[in-house]
Amino acid sequence: MIESIPAELRKNSVVLAVDVGNTHTVIGVFRGEEVTESWRVTTHAEATSDEALMRIGELLSRSEIPARSITHAALSSVVPGLDRVWAKALSKLLGFAPQIVSSENCLGIPLRYDSAKTLGADRICNVLALLDMGYECAAALDLGTATTIDILKDGGFHGGVILPGMTASLHALTTSAAMLSPVTLTWTEKVVSTNTADAMRAGILHGFLGQLDWLMNAIREELGVGEIPVVATGGWSESLGGKSHWFDLYEPHLTVKGIRLVALAAKD
């Protein structure tokens, strides 16, 4: 657990954490250490601050969470055009400005990255969450539009890997190959398929497991460790969890847990 955040503050705070991703936006409300509400909504790149305000205001209202009860808030975004949109919406809703996660307010952890300003806020949050969970060396596997594998080591962000997510891979395949049409991604019983749709499914889903296996072995070798815990999160992680021996833990709220830490660490 990150000791710079007092236990009393953790216990008594109500935190709103917003994770704006390329495809989905995840919103979590924490009372103390627990996630009491969470929602996954579609990200609209052209949304205005008024639309974002209406959306989050409605979600809180339906759950009977008064905006005035929220003591801290933070925002992570990988869609640059939506940073100010969501920040403005949250400021209007809460009466105070949320923290916007960046390399400059991530609790001072070391960032082993050539240009820290280009490091995705969600990736920082995932490593912060691992650190707060008590890991010393671990990997965060985030299965979204892009798949990221990010490493916690020596108390900070130690680098990582970015590869296309499965939905992005399917989109690239079907937009580049004239005779291939979109399919739903469901598991096939066999890798060797006897129809085009299943051949695509097998290639993307089973192929991803092959990528993951190779990458994790390479990561272990580069880090010089025999084993490394892998905590999975993101939209695809639950469906892949039973298919890979690399998944040690599925934590659907990993990113918003990291966002919460940035919110709590903010100076008044």
N, C-alpha and C positions, 0 to 999 in steps of 0.2 A: 504494500500500500504506500502511496506517495505521502510522505510524512509532512510535507510543507502545507498540506491542507488540513486544518484542525478538525479533530473528530466531532467537536460540537457543531461546527459549520456543516459538515457532511450530514449530520443527524437532523438538523433543524431546517434545512433549506428545501425549497421547492424549485426545481430547475427545469426550464424548458430548453430542450436541445433540438436543433434543426439541422438535418444533413441533406443538403441539396445535391442530388446526383444527376447524372445525364439523363436517366430514364425515370427514376423515382425519387421522391423526396420523403425522407423518413423523419417523423416528428415524435419525440419522446418527452414524457413528463416524469420527473423523478421526485418522489417524496422520500427524503433521506437517501438511502442506498438503493431503494427499489424503484424499478420502472413500473409505475402504476397505470400509465396509458401509453400506447404507441400506435401510430398510424403510418401507413405507406400510401402515398398518393402520387399520381402522375406528375412529372415535372413538365411544365409548359414554359419553353424558353422565351416566349413572347409575353409572359404574364406581367401585369402591372403590380405596383405595390398595393393598390386597392384590392385587386383580385386575390393577392396573397393574404392580405388582411382578412378578407371575407372568408377565405378557406380556413385559415387557422382559427379565426374567431368562432366559426361554426363548429369546428371539431371540439374546441374547449367547452363551448356552450352545451353541446350534446352530452358531454361527459360531466357536466356540472362542476367544471373547474373555473372559478373566478380568475380573471386575468390578474386582479390585484393580489391574489394569493401567491403568485410566482415571484420569487425573490432574486433569482439569477437566470440569465439566458445567454446562450451562445449559438453561433451559426457557423457551419462548415459548408463550403460550396465549391464544386468543381465546374460550375457554369458561371464564368466571370460576369456575364450580363445580368445574373440574378443576385449577385452579392448585395448591391445597393437596394434592389427591389425588396428582398426579404428583410434586410436590416431596417429599412424605412417602415415596413409593415409591422415588424416586431416592436419598434420604438413607439409607434402609434398605439399598439395594443397594450403594451406594458407600462408605458410612461418612462422608460429608461432605455438606453441604447444597449443592444446585445454585444457581446464580444464576437468578433469575427476571427475565426481561427486562422493563424498564419505561423510562419517560422519565427515571428517576433514575439508571440505570446504563448508559447507552448511549454510553459513552466521551466524554461531554461534547460531542457534536456539537450544533450549533444545531438547534432544533426550531421551525420556523415554523408554529405551530399555536396556535389561540386558547386551548385547554386541553390542555396536553401530556399530562396524566394520562388523557385520553380517547383518545389516539392508540394504535391497535393495535400490540402488540409485534411482530407479524409484519411490519408496514409499516416499523417502525423497522429491523428486521433486514435487510430487503431493501435499504434505502438504505445501511446500514452496509456490506453486501456490495459494492454498487456502488462505494462510496468506496474500499474495500480493493482492488478490481479495477483501480483507477487512473483511473476516470472523474472528470471535473470537473463535467460536466452530463449527466445521463442520466435515463431513466425505467425504473422497474421495473414490469413488467406481470405481475400475479399473477392467474392464472385459476383460481379456486377456487369455493367456494360463493358468495362474493361476488367480483367482479372489482375489483381495485384498480390504479390507475396512480399511482405515487408518484415524486416528483421529487427528485433529488439536484442541488443547486445551491449554490454558495458554501460548500462543505464541510459541508453539513447537509441536513436534511429541509426541503424547500421547499414542502410542500403536496401535495395529490393529489386523486384522484377515486375515488369508490366507486359501483359500479353492480351490479345483480343478475348473478350468474353464469348460465351457460346452463342448468344443471340447475335452479337456483332459478327461472329464468324459465319453464321448462317446467312445474315444479310449480305455480307461480302460475296459469299458463294452464289447466291441467287441473283444478285445484281450484276455479276460479272460473267456468269455462264447462262447463255440464252435458253438452254433446254432444261434448266433446273428451276423448279418452282418452290416457293416457301413451303415448309412442313412444320408441324408441331414437333417439338423435341421431346420425345418419349423414348425410354430405354428399349432397345431391341434385345431379344434373347441371344442372338448370335452376332458376331462381328461380320462374318461373310454373309452378305444379304442377297436376296434374289429379286429385289425390286429397287427402283431408284430412290424412293422415299426412305426406305429402311437403310439403304446404303449411305445416304446423307446423314441420317440419325446416328448410325454406328460410327461414321467417320468423325462427326463432331463430338459426340458424347464419350465414346470409348477412346477416341483420339485425345480428348482433353485429359483423361486419366493417364494416358501414356506420357503426355507433356508434363503433367504434375509429378509423376513418378521420377522422370529424368531430372527435372528441375530440383526437386527436393534432395535427391541424391547428390547433385552437383553442389547445392547450397551446403549440405552437411560437410562435404569434402573441403569446400573453400573455407568454411568456418572452423574446420578441424574438430568437429564434435561428432560423437557417435550417434546421439539421438537429439532431436530438437522438437519440442512440443509445437503442434500446429493448431491454432484456434481459427475456425472458419466462420465467416459471416457473409452477408450479401444474399441477394435473391435466389441464387442457385445452390447455395451451400447445403440446405436441408435435403434437397433431392439427390445430391451427390454424396452425402455423408456416408450412407451405407455401402457405397461402391468403392471407397478408397480407404486403405489402411493408414493413410497419412492424417486423417481427421482425428485429433485427440479430443476436441471439444467443439461443439457448435454453439456459438454465442450470437444470437440474432441482433443483439443490441450493442455489439462491440463498439461501433463507430460513435453512436450517441453517448455511450459511456465515456469515451474520450473527450467528446464535446463538453459533457457535463464538467469534467475536471478543469477545462479551460475557463468555463463560466465561474466555477467556485474559486479559482485562483486569481480572478480579476481583482485589482485594487479598487476600492471605493473612490 
